Amino acid sequence: MSIVIIGSVAIDSIKTPSGQADEILGGSATYACLAASIFSPVRLLSVAGEDFPRQYLKKFKRRNIDISGLKISEGTTFRWTGHYGENLNEARTMSVCPEKLAADSMEIPAHYNETDYLFLANTDPEVQDWLLKRIQPKKLVVLDTMNLWIRNKLPALKKLLIKADILFINETEARMLSDEQNLFSAAKKIIRNGPEIVVIKKGEHGAFLMSKKDFFAVPAYPMEKVKDPTGAGDSFAGGFLGYLATRKGGPTCGNLRTATVMGAVTASFTVEDFGTRRLEKTDRSAVEKRFHEMREILRF
């Protein structure tokens, strides 16, 4: 199954208690593409500036990610500088430059219209909706969002939720979107208002999946050391979707449960180093090894 992933490609500078890394590859679509490509063919749709390092393009090509939809435009690439304290679940944004992703800035290759799964990674919901009208996947529309859009563009986001099959969201955002404090109640309310499946990411505490037919929870893969949590949520979604695209029968209860564990395991590699460094070196055999370890952990 083919996957088109739309979102930001960025250059990040990150500081955590474990150290610091400057001018490294980042962005929601970047992490999701690298994670999904472990399992399935992936096509990237995004925009970068003319300053985007050419060696970063090679990182995508080494993973056989189709970057014919990555437009290099005038100006600078989206940049984010973030610092983490002892609480690695929250990043403090030190600086950010305007994102280049806009409806009038992207060029959609013709073959991108022939796709099975479309993942609208975190970006402006108005841009996501514009793209969804132009790329209509054969099977699934998958959506991610963040607190900024819930606060500032809620009407546009609500219209988009109706069109989505699966929503990825973290626990803080789920409470904001649903106006419910209990996450179980929040997921049920979100499903009533749009997507059939909601996956709530809980960082170091794992994730849970809810649909109209099923509920499933998984812990995070046990890690002794977390260097950088940036991109873990996007990697989770990419691993989930990449694996799901390999399964016959699509989003059955069994496939969705396994995909949730695969997403959690894939994200565990991301946090082991800064940016995408560890994820770039991760292959399917490494992911499957940790998947089997998780199966033993969850066995009772």
N, C-alpha and C positions, 0 to 999 in steps of 0.2 A: 504494500500500500504506500502511495506517495503522500508526503506531508509538506505543506507550505507553512512556514513560520514567519510571522510578521511582528516586528518590534524594533527596539533600539539596538544599534551597534555603537559602542562607546569606548572611550579611553578613560580609565579610572585611576585614581590615586587613593590608596587605602592605608590606614594605620589602625592596628589592633594591638592588644597587649603582647602579641607574639612578634611584632615588628612592623615594617612598613614597605610598601611597594608603590612605585610611581610610574605613571604613564603605561599602564598595562591594559590588555584587551578586556573589555567588559560589555555590558548591555544585556537587556532581557532576552533578545533574540539570539544573541551570541551563546549564552549559557544553554538556552533551550535547544538550539541547533546542535551543539556539540554533544549534548546528552542524548537527544533523539537519534543522532546519527550512529550511535553505538548499535542500534537495532535496525533502523530503517533508512531508506533514501529520504533526503531532506532538501528542500529548496528554501533559500533565504530571500526575504523581501525587506529591504531597509535602505537607509541613506547614510552615507558617511561624507566627511569633508575631504578636501584635497590634501589635507595634512595626514590622512589616515595612513599609518605605516604599511608599506607593501608586504613586510614580513608577516603582518597579521592576516593579510589575504591568504597567504600560504598556509596558515593554520587551518582555515576552512577547507582549502583544496586538499590538504593531506587527509582530511576526513571524508573526502568525496562529497562535500556539501556543495550543491549547485548555487553559485553566487551570481548568476546572470541577472538576478533581480536586486543586487546590491549596487545602488547608484552612487558614484563618486561625484559630488557636486561642489560648487565653489564655496569657499568659506571653511570654517573649522568644524571638526567632528564634535559631537556631543561629548561633554566631559563632566565627570562627577568626582568630587573629592569628599571622602567620608572617613570619620573616625569612630572607632568602637572603644567603649570602656570595658569594665569587667563584665557588664551585661552585654553579651554578644548577640542578644535578640534585638537590640536597638542600635541603629547607626545615627550618628550626628552628621548631618550634611554641612560641610564646611564651605563648599562652593559648588556651583553648578552653572553650566552655560546652556543656553536654550537648545532644546532638542530639535533636530533637523527633520524629524519625521512629520510630514504634513501631506494632506490629500493631493496637493498640487506639486509635490516634490518627488513622487515615486513613479517609476515606470514599470509596468507589469508585463513581463515576457508572456507571449501568447501561450506557451506550453504550461505556464503556471495555472491556467484556467482548467487544466485537466488534472485535478488532484482529488484524492480521497478524503484527506483530513486537512482542515485549516485551523491553525493555532494562532489566535490573536493575542500575542503576548502583551504584557503591560504597556499601554500607551493611551493617548487621548481616545475616549470612546467614540467621539465624532469621526476621528480618522479610522478607527476600527470598523465602524458602520459603513463608511464610504468604501472601504476595501471589501467588506463582506458583500456589498451589492455588486462588485465586479468580479470577485472570485467566489464562486458558489461550489463548495466541495460536494462530492457524491455521497459522502457518508456522515462526517461529523464536523460540527463547529465547536471549537474549544476556546474558552475565553479566560483571560487573567486580567486583574485590575488592581488598583491600590487606593489608599486612603485619600490621596489628592483628588482623584476623579470622583470618589464618593462624596467628598465635601463640595467640590466645585462644579461637577457636571452630572449630578444625579439623574435628572430627567433623561439625558442622552444615554446614560448607562442602563437605566431601567428599560428603555426601548430595545437596547441591544441584548439584554438578558433574555428577553422573550425569544430571540432568534438563536440562542446558544443551546447546545446539547449538554456541555460540561462546563462548569465554572470552577476555576482554582482561585482560592482566596485564603488569606491568613486569618487567624482567630480575631485579631483586633478589627480587621476590615469586615469580617462576618458580623460582628456585633454592631458596627457602624451601619452597615447596609440593611440589617434586619431590625435594628432597634430592639434587639433581644440580648440579654446578658448570657443566658444559657446557650452554649454552642449547639446542643442538640436541637433546641427550639429555633435557633437562628438558621440552621441548615434546613429545617422543615419549612420555615417561612420563605426562605429564598427559593426553594423548589416550587412552592405554591405560586410564586411570582415569575417563574421563567424556566431555568434549565432543569432538565430531568435528573441531572447528577451534580452534586456539589462535593468538592474535595477541599477540606479545611486543613491548611498546613499549620502545624503547631511548633515548628522549629525543633529544638532539642527534645521535645516531647512527642515527636512523630506527626501523625496525621490521621484523619478519619474521612471515610467516604460514606455519603448517604445518597440513596436514590429512592424512588417510590417503592422499590421492591426490596431494598437491602440496606444494611448498615454494617460497616467494617472499620475497625481501628487497628493501626499498626504503630509500634514505637519507632523512634529513630534508631538507626544502626548504632550500637554502642561505640563511642569514640573517647579515647583517653585525652586527645589533644585536638582542639579546633583552632586553626590558624586564622581563617578568614571565612565568615559565613556569607559573604556577598555572593549572590547568584544561586544560593542553595535552593530557594523556592523555584526559580526558573529551571534549574537542573532537575528538580523533582518532577515538574510538569513535563519537561522534555523526555525524561526517562520513562515516565508513565505512558505518554502518548506514543513514543517510539516503539515501546514493547507492545502496546495495544494494537498498533498497526500491523504487527506480525501475526496476530491471532485470527484464526478462522472463527467466524461467528460474531466478530466485533465486540460491542460492549455488553457481553453477558455478565451475570453476577460473578462467575468464576474468573473470567478474564479481567474484570475490573478489580477484583481483590488482588490478583497476582500483579497487575499493573501498579497498584498502590505500593506494594512491597518493592517492586522494581524501581519505582520512583524514589522511595526512601533510601534504597541502597545506592542508587546513582548519585543522589545528593551527598551521600557520605564521602564520596571521593572529592567533591568540589571543596569542602571545608578543610581539607588536609593541607592546602597550600593557598597562596594568594591568587586571586583572579581565577583564570581558567587553566593555570599551569598543570594541576593534577588531573583535571578532567580531560585535557588534551591527550594524556598518556593512557587513559583508561579504555580498555577494550571489553568486549562482551564476556570473555572468559573470566575476567576479574570481577565483573558485576555478578555473574552467575555464581561465583564462589561465595561472595558475601550473601547472595540471595539464599543459598543453601544453609549458610550459617544462621541467617535470620529464621529460616524454617525450623531449625533445631531449637533456637531460642524460644520460638512461639509454640513449640510442641508441648502438649500436656496430656 
